[in-house]
Amino acid sequence: MIKPLNRFPVLMLALLLSMGVMYPITWAEAAGTKADINSATIAQLEAVKGIGHDTAQNILDYKKEHGNYTSMDELEAVNGVGEVRLNALNEAFMVEQTKESHKKTSMK
């Protein structure tokens, strides 16, 4: 006689998988740390809620044209980034202070 399958592990797995769908988290929340906006990839930017391909590309293009960001507030100058998107970006990214960015900030 074949034993019936123990359904408990299957039900627990189904529950855990459904929690990921109901309560999705960003890669930054999963990692528990913020990434440097100046080294962000288009995929990382697009992973932020509210940031689509065009806005992500605008963020990268702006950085290419103007140099590294020295503060997260600079993102407001990017086409497509307003207060709501800036807040979402602030949750996932930060500006890593390097010697060069520190010089740019103190020269202003």
CYANA upper distance limits for C-alpha pairs under 8 A (distance plus 0.5 A):
  6 ASN  CA     10 VAL  CA      8.22
  7 ARG  CA     11 LEU  CA      6.59
  8 PHE  CA     12 MET  CA      6.64
  9 PRO  CA     13 LEU  CA      6.63
 10 VAL  CA     14 ALA  CA      6.70
 11 LEU  CA     15 LEU  CA      6.63
 12 MET  CA     16 LEU  CA      6.68
 13 LEU  CA     17 LEU  CA      6.64
 14 ALA  CA     18 SER  CA      6.63
 15 LEU  CA     19 MET  CA      6.77
 16 LEU  CA     20 GLY  CA      7.28
 17 LEU  CA     21 VAL  CA      7.39
 18 SER  CA     22 MET  CA      6.69
 19 MET  CA     23 TYR  CA      6.17
 19 MET  CA     24 PRO  CA      8.19
 20 GLY  CA     24 PRO  CA      5.63
 20 GLY  CA     25 ILE  CA      8.21
 25 ILE  CA     29 GLU  CA      6.56
 25 ILE  CA     30 ALA  CA      7.12
 26 THR  CA     30 ALA  CA      6.82
 26 THR  CA     47 ALA  CA      7.22
 26 THR  CA     48 VAL  CA      7.28
 26 THR  CA     92 ALA  CA      8.47
 27 TRP  CA     31 ALA  CA      6.59
 27 TRP  CA     47 ALA  CA      7.86
 28 ALA  CA     32 GLY  CA      6.42
 28 ALA  CA     33 THR  CA      6.32
 28 ALA  CA     34 LYS  CA      6.32
 28 ALA  CA     35 ALA  CA      7.80
 28 ALA  CA     92 ALA  CA      5.85
 28 ALA  CA     93 PHE  CA      8.48
 29 GLU  CA     33 THR  CA      7.36
 29 GLU  CA     92 ALA  CA      7.99
 33 THR  CA     92 ALA  CA      8.29
 34 LYS  CA     91 GLU  CA      7.87
 34 LYS  CA     92 ALA  CA      5.65
 34 LYS  CA     93 PHE  CA      5.27
 34 LYS  CA     94 MET  CA      6.59
 35 ALA  CA     39 SER  CA      8.23
 35 ALA  CA     40 ALA  CA      7.64
 35 ALA  CA     92 ALA  CA      7.09
 35 ALA  CA     93 PHE  CA      5.29
 35 ALA  CA     94 MET  CA      6.64
 36 ASP  CA     40 ALA  CA      6.93
 36 ASP  CA     93 PHE  CA      6.10
 36 ASP  CA     94 MET  CA      5.62
 36 ASP  CA     95 VAL  CA      5.73
 36 ASP  CA     96 GLU  CA      6.02
 37 ILE  CA     69 TYR  CA      7.99
 37 ILE  CA     93 PHE  CA      5.91
 37 ILE  CA     94 MET  CA      6.28
 37 ILE  CA     95 VAL  CA      6.28
 37 ILE  CA     96 GLU  CA      8.34
 38 ASN  CA     63 LYS  CA      8.11
 38 ASN  CA     68 ASN  CA      6.30
 38 ASN  CA     69 TYR  CA      6.87
 38 ASN  CA     95 VAL  CA      7.42
 38 ASN  CA     96 GLU  CA      8.39
 40 ALA  CA     44 GLN  CA      6.53
 40 ALA  CA     45 LEU  CA      7.12
 41 THR  CA     45 LEU  CA      6.83
 42 ILE  CA     46 GLU  CA      6.58
 42 ILE  CA     53 HIS  CA      8.00
 42 ILE  CA     56 ALA  CA      6.29
 42 ILE  CA     57 GLN  CA      7.18
 42 ILE  CA     60 LEU  CA      8.04
 43 ALA  CA     47 ALA  CA      6.71
 44 GLN  CA     48 VAL  CA      7.60
 45 LEU  CA     51 ILE  CA      7.10
 45 LEU  CA     52 GLY  CA      8.48
 45 LEU  CA     56 ALA  CA      6.01
 46 GLU  CA     51 ILE  CA      5.72
 46 GLU  CA     52 GLY  CA      5.83
 46 GLU  CA     53 HIS  CA      6.59
 46 GLU  CA     56 ALA  CA      6.57
 47 ALA  CA     51 ILE  CA      7.73
 48 VAL  CA     88 ALA  CA      7.20
 48 VAL  CA     89 LEU  CA      7.23
 48 VAL  CA     92 ALA  CA      7.65
 49 LYS  CA     88 ALA  CA      7.21
 50 GLY  CA     85 ARG  CA      6.83
 50 GLY  CA     88 ALA  CA      7.99
 51 ILE  CA     55 THR  CA      6.42
 51 ILE  CA     56 ALA  CA      6.79
 51 ILE  CA     85 ARG  CA      7.47
 52 GLY  CA     56 ALA  CA      6.61
 53 HIS  CA     57 GLN  CA      6.55
 54 ASP  CA     58 ASN  CA      6.64
 55 THR  CA     59 ILE  CA      6.73
 55 THR  CA     79 ASN  CA      7.71
 55 THR  CA     80 GLY  CA      6.14
 55 THR  CA     81 VAL  CA      7.64
 56 ALA  CA     60 LEU  CA      6.96
 57 GLN  CA     61 ASP  CA      6.53
 58 ASN  CA     62 TYR  CA      6.46
 58 ASN  CA     78 VAL  CA      6.96
 58 ASN  CA     79 ASN  CA      6.98
 58 ASN  CA     80 GLY  CA      8.16
 59 ILE  CA     63 LYS  CA      6.85
 59 ILE  CA     75 LEU  CA      7.77
 59 ILE  CA     78 VAL  CA      6.65
 60 LEU  CA     64 LYS  CA      6.70
 61 ASP  CA     65 GLU  CA      6.69
 62 TYR  CA     66 HIS  CA      6.41
 62 TYR  CA     67 GLY  CA      8.23
 62 TYR  CA     78 VAL  CA      7.01
 63 LYS  CA     67 GLY  CA      5.41
 63 LYS  CA     68 ASN  CA      6.02
 63 LYS  CA     69 TYR  CA      7.18
 64 LYS  CA     68 ASN  CA      8.14
 68 ASN  CA    101 SER  CA      8.03
 69 TYR  CA     74 GLU  CA      7.02
 69 TYR  CA     75 LEU  CA      8.33
 69 TYR  CA     95 VAL  CA      7.35
 69 TYR  CA    101 SER  CA      8.25
 70 THR  CA     74 GLU  CA      7.84
 70 THR  CA     95 VAL  CA      6.83
 70 THR  CA     97 GLN  CA      8.06
 70 THR  CA    101 SER  CA      5.98
 70 THR  CA    102 HIS  CA      8.13
 70 THR  CA    104 LYS  CA      7.80
 70 THR  CA    105 THR  CA      7.09
 71 SER  CA     75 LEU  CA      8.48
 71 SER  CA     94 MET  CA      8.33
 71 SER  CA     95 VAL  CA      6.32
 72 MET  CA     86 LEU  CA      8.30
 72 MET  CA     90 ASN  CA      7.45
 72 MET  CA     94 MET  CA      7.05
 72 MET  CA     95 VAL  CA      6.90
 73 ASP  CA     86 LEU  CA      8.21
 74 GLU  CA     78 VAL  CA      8.20
 75 LEU  CA     81 VAL  CA      7.05
 75 LEU  CA     86 LEU  CA      7.39
 76 GLU  CA     81 VAL  CA      5.99
 76 GLU  CA     82 GLY  CA      6.33
 76 GLU  CA     83 GLU  CA      7.95
 76 GLU  CA     86 LEU  CA      7.41
 77 ALA  CA     81 VAL  CA      7.83
 81 VAL  CA     85 ARG  CA      6.00
 81 VAL  CA     86 LEU  CA      6.62
 82 GLY  CA     86 LEU  CA      6.40
 83 GLU  CA     87 ASN  CA      6.66
 84 VAL  CA     88 ALA  CA      6.94
 85 ARG  CA     89 LEU  CA      6.62
 86 LEU  CA     90 ASN  CA      6.55
 87 ASN  CA     91 GLU  CA      7.02
 88 ALA  CA     92 ALA  CA      7.42
 89 LEU  CA     93 PHE  CA      6.27
 90 ASN  CA     94 MET  CA      6.91
 97 GLN  CA    101 SER  CA      6.46
 97 GLN  CA    102 HIS  CA      6.68
 98 THR  CA    102 HIS  CA      6.47
 99 LYS  CA    103 LYS  CA      6.72
100 GLU  CA    104 LYS  CA      6.91
101 SER  CA    105 THR  CA      6.68
102 HIS  CA    106 SER  CA      6.70
103 LYS  CA    107 MET  CA      6.60
104 LYS  CA    108 LYS  CA      7.16
